[in-house]
Amino acid sequence: MSFLERPQMQLASGGRMRLTHGPIDVIVTAEGPAEAMDKALMRARDGFAPILTELSAELPRLRAPTGPAPKGIVARRMQSAADLFAPAFVTPMAAVAGSVADHLLAAMLTPGHGLTRAHVNNGGDIALYTRAAPLRLAICEDPVTRAPGARALIGPQDGIGGVATSGWRGRSHSRGIADAVTVLARDAALADVAATLIANAVDLPDHPAVTRQRACDLAPDSDLGPRLVTTDVGPLTPDDITTALGAGRALAQDYIASGLIRAACLALAGTRIALGQQIETKELRNA
């Protein structure tokens, strides 16, 4: 779909709606009284309409790590999330999916909204709200079989409003070798940036089993420019896996200690580790 075409909306039963425009494809879900659900979905639709046009107008700035403050509301969310992780190299684009999800959820949750639960899924990066039963999410899935590797249980009092996943097999390029890193945080924009940086940290620099290329050679407009990104990961030894996951775990622990995130799950070559009481894996519970 051309960026110049109009945003599209598809309503489904059960308080669900799909919104698409260019590369943005989100699923919006609302739970509660019928009237509250209908109004919340329409607010999300209205909030969605200008997003791609506004972001496209500021792309050069959003692909740079520094510069003047962005103008659009979603762009400002992106910049604010990236700024919290300074001095690490990261551009606002690391928060784009999460920021879009946060923006649409905020549109749904106006004062007196009446919803019991709501979530906006933007390609796996999710903004969520619950004041009823906890939300149960399958996370950190196997990138080949798509089997879930862990489960997150998010309650109303957990202070978690966003979940995001990153890895070298994902939609965006990664500088690390994690198959998947899922992060739970205050909002989806924060989770999005943190997942990107933790996935970058799960790495084995100069390892012969890891193939890399310059990001700009794979995508000329990449915000990573000439930095090397992972294109393939060969067989790894148990020690390799432990070393790479250990580096990512250390960064995730720092982010938890500083309050940037609440929990994380890291996966590499069939091994997963969990940090935070909201996440449970088959191999390790509540690490």
Sequence and secondary structure as in RCSB ss.txt:
>XXXX:A:sequence
MSFLERPQMQLASGGRMRLTHGPIDVIVTAEGPAEAMDKALMRARDGFAPILTELSAELPRLRAPTGPAPKGIVA
RRMQSAADLFAPAFVTPMAAVAGSVADHLLAAMLTPGHGLTRAHVNNGGDIALYTRAAPLRLAICEDPVTRAPGA
RALIGPQDGIGGVATSGWRGRSHSRGIADAVTVLARDAALADVAATLIANAVDLPDHPAVTRQRACDLAPDSDLG
PRLVTTDVGPLTPDDITTALGAGRALAQDYIASGLIRAACLALAGTRIALGQQIETKELRNA
>XXXX:A:secstr
  TTS  EEEEETTTEEEEEETTEEEEEEEESSHHHHHHHHHHHHHHHTTHHHHHHHTHHHHTSSS S   SHHH
HHHHHHHHTTTTS   GGGGHHHHHHHHHHHHH  TT   SEEEEEETTEEEEEESSS EEEEES  TTT    E
EEEE TTS   EEEEE TTSSS  SS  SEEEEEESSHHHHHHHHHHHHHHS  TT TTEEEEEHHHH TT TTT
T EEEEEE    HHHHHHHHHHHHHHHHHHHHTTS SEEEEEETTEEEEESTTEEESS B  
